[in-house]
Amino acid sequence: MTQPPRIELARLPTPLQPLDRFSAALGGPRIWIKRDDMTDTPASGNKLRKLEFSVGQALREGADVLVTCGGVQSNHCRATAIVASRLGLASHLILRGKPVSPPDGNVLLDELVGARLEYVTQTQYEELDALYARVADEYRAQGMTPFIIPVGASDEIGLWGYITACEELKADFERLNLRPGYLFSAAGSGGTLGGLIIGRQLHGLETQMVAFNVCDDEAWFNTKIANDIATWQARYGIDLDMTNLAINIVDGYVGPGYGRADPHVFDTIRTLAKTEGLILDPVYTGKAFDAMVTEIRSGRFTDAGDVVFLHTGGIYGLFPQRDKFWEKL
Ligand SMILES: Cc1ncc(COP(=O)(O)O)c(C=O)c1O
């Protein structure tokens, strides 16, 4: 198998821990949490697994500036900017939205590590390829070598992050003698679920990979993930039976929109913090965890004795939404 180059960024393996108090109160399957929020402190989260491969490729191509994009509070942009300065590279972040003053959450960290921030409107963001091309040309004109990482590092390179995570999960399950029926995660740009789907097949895991989308809809994710997997297969020449690759997106939990959550999501974040000392965020993990709980309460996924929730990080996204908790105090 021709894996792309990989550099070590994440602290692996991450722990897999049972949520006994929360599971008992819910009365459903035993919920385990895979702590990918612990891949690092400042650069924590799922993106770090993907960046081991994306940045590995960038270094192989001689890059000295990493260019990527996302929403203003993008965890992926923050992780990329931190990794860049850790490696002595420059970073340029194309952020959808307006600057906030003073900077908060992820953007504060982007600023601290010296990323160059470029704010664009939603309309400009829709022409992302043109934006990337312009930024890359600007760096080339200065004699630099840019490397473009797509949104969420969700492409055939970034997929390797969660393909290889499946090997780790397999070892976790064997060590703990577990056969979880489902592994749940949030889907934002699809690369985590895409990697899990391939990794499950390659490493012979029985666990079904299920994701709750926090933006867009099921059809968008089905197309995106199927395309990424096909590109991955073509680039790395790996023989994989594409007919059995179920893309299990559970739609219906986007709520008021990307980055905005209903009050019950904030309640769930508070409950989990109180009962288990575990911190989720309102954009990704809180929304997905709340969705999982809602589904279990309605009787779905209760055929499993054990299930896993993949904690993909995102803690810094909590702070800019502090008012949502404050309102209720
Ligand atoms: C904290 C967090 N969880 C989950 C996701 C979703 O992962 P993916 O973009 O691979 O679908 C993201 C990014 O989009 C994220 O920042």
The ligand as an SDF file (V2000), in Angstrom:
LIG
                    3D

 16 16  0  0  0  0  0  0  0  0999 V2000
  -14.2320   19.6580   16.3650 C   0  0  0  0  0  0  0  0  0  0  0  0
  -14.6100   19.0950   15.0410 C   0  0  0  0  0  0  0  0  0  0  0  0
  -15.3220   17.9630   15.0230 N   0  0  0  0  0  0  0  0  0  0  0  0
  -15.7230   17.4060   13.8650 C   0  0  0  0  0  0  0  0  0  0  0  0
  -15.4160   17.9830   12.6480 C   0  0  0  0  0  0  0  0  0  0  0  0
  -15.9080   17.3270   11.4130 C   0  0  0  0  0  0  0  0  0  0  0  0
  -14.9170   16.5840   10.7610 O   0  0  0  0  0  0  0  0  0  0  0  0
  -14.9160   16.4820    9.1950 P   0  0  0  0  0  0  0  0  0  0  0  0
  -14.6640   17.8690    8.6630 O   0  0  0  0  0  0  0  0  0  0  0  0
  -13.8090   15.5510    8.9030 O   0  0  0  0  0  0  0  0  0  0  0  0
  -16.2430   15.9800    8.7660 O   0  0  0  0  0  0  0  0  0  0  0  0
  -14.6590   19.1700   12.6090 C   0  0  0  0  0  0  0  0  0  0  0  0
  -14.3190   19.8740   11.3540 C   0  0  0  0  0  0  0  0  0  0  0  0
  -15.0480   20.0280   10.4280 O   0  0  0  0  0  0  0  0  0  0  0  0
  -14.2500   19.7380   13.8430 C   0  0  0  0  0  0  0  0  0  0  0  0
  -13.5330   20.8710   13.8680 O   0  0  0  0  0  0  0  0  0  0  0  0
  1  2  1  0
  2  3  1  0
  2 15  2  0
  3  4  2  0
  4  5  1  0
  5  6  1  0
  5 12  2  0
  6  7  1  0
  7  8  1  0
  8  9  2  0
  8 10  1  0
  8 11  1  0
 12 13  1  0
 12 15  1  0
 13 14  2  0
 15 16  1  0
M  END
$$$$
